Amino acid sequence: KTMTNTEGKFLRRIMPHYFRHCAKNPNTLIAKFLGMYRVKLYHLKRNIKFIVMKSVYDTDKTLDQIFDVKGSSLGREADPGDAVKKDNDIRRVLPEGAFVLEPGLRQRLREQVERDCQWLGSMKIMDYSMLIGVHNIGSRNTKLTKT
């Protein structure tokens, strides 16, 4: 992802805090930054800055649905044909508007989201979203919890 000078300065400022948060929270849902780089384009007399992040969908599972959620309903519908759906699309697409999770996972996920949101707020990062990839596994015999 390319970034502006302002974004680069901000990222460098929060990086020690980010590293501490990730070390304390190995299951953080915040994107993993792998590196920040600058390429000098002498022929254009400018620099391009960019970051490399770990894929949030690093899995061998097939993702049947992808959602980009912000916790809002205002203007949060995907355009027809968009592969990535948004908040209001969840209500239409998923049965009863719920994700089904195994016992215990719901609580751990909720606690991690709360810790991540507290950290983002402490860094004054208020515009963020959660990317959710859904892999449908069919019916199972274990009791699952709706969230």
N, C-alpha and C positions, 0 to 999 in steps of 0.2 A: 504494500500500500504506500503510495507516495504521500508526503506530508509537507506542510508549509514550515517556514522558519519558526513561527509561533508554536505550532504543534510540536516541533522538535525540541524547542526550549522547555515546553511544558513536560514532555515525556522525560527529558533528562532530569528535570527537577523532581518528579515523583518516583523515578526509578528506584532509589534506595528504599522508599516506603513500599513500592510494589514488590520488590524482592523480599522484604521482610514478611509482607502479607502472604506471598506464595509459599515461603518457607514454613510459616505457621499454619497454613491452610493448604496442604498438598492436594486436596480435592477441590480447590477453588474453581469456579466456573468462569472466571475472568480469563480472557484470551491470553495465551502464553507468548510473550515476546521473545524471539530468538536472536534478534540483532537489529541495530539501527545503522544505516549506511548513508554515505554521501558519494555521489559520482560526479566528478568534474567533467563537464562537457566544454572543453576548450574552444572548439569551433563555434559553439553557441554562446560562449562567454557566460555560462551559468552553471549552477550546481543543481542536482536533483537529489533530494533526500527521501529515503524510504525505509520502511520497517518490514521485517520478515516475522511472521507469526506462525505458530503451529496450527495446523488445520483443526478446527473445532469438530470436524467430522472424521477423525482418525479412527475408523472402524472397518471391520471386514463385513459388517452387516449392510444389507440393502436398506437405504432410507426411503420409506414409502411416502413420507410427507416431511416438509420442512417449514418451520414457522419462524418469523421474526417478530417477537413480542416486546412491547414497551409498557404494558400495564395500562393502556389507554384504549378508549373506544373511538375517540375523535379522529376521523380520517384513517382508520386502521383496517381498511379492506384492500386486498390485493386486486390489481387490475386483472380482467379476464385473460387467461393464458399464462399468467405469472406462475413460475414453479414454486416460489417462496410465498407462502401465505402469511397473513398478519392476524392480529388479535381477534378481530371480529369474525374472521374466517374459521377460527377454532370453534366458535360457538355453533357454526353451521356444519362443520365437517366432522367433528368428533361426537360420538354418542354422548348425549347429556352434557356436552361441553367439558368432559373430563379426560385426563390422562390416567391410565391405570398403571399403578406401580406395585411392586412386591412389598410385603410388610417390612417395615423398618426403613426402607429406602425413602419413602415420602418424608419422614421426620428428618433424616440426615440431609436430604436435598433442601428442605425448607431452612434448616439451621445454616447450611452453607450459603444459601442465597441471602439470608439475613446478614451474615458476616461480610459477604462480598458487598452488599448494598451499604452497610455501615462504612466500610473502607472507601468505597466510591464517594460517598457523601463527605467523608473526612478530607478527601482530596479535591472536593468541590467539583466533582464530575457528576453532573445531573442529567445528561442526555445520553442514555445508554439503552441497549436492548439485549434480550436474551434470544440466541438462536437455538431452536429445538429441532432435533432430527428424530423422526418417529419410525421405528422398525416394528411392523405388525408381526406378532408371533402366533396369532391364532388363539384358540381357546386352550386353557390349561386347567389342570385339576386343583391347583393351589388357589387359595383365597387371595384376591388382590384388592387393594385399597384405591378408591377414587380420590383424585385431588381436585 
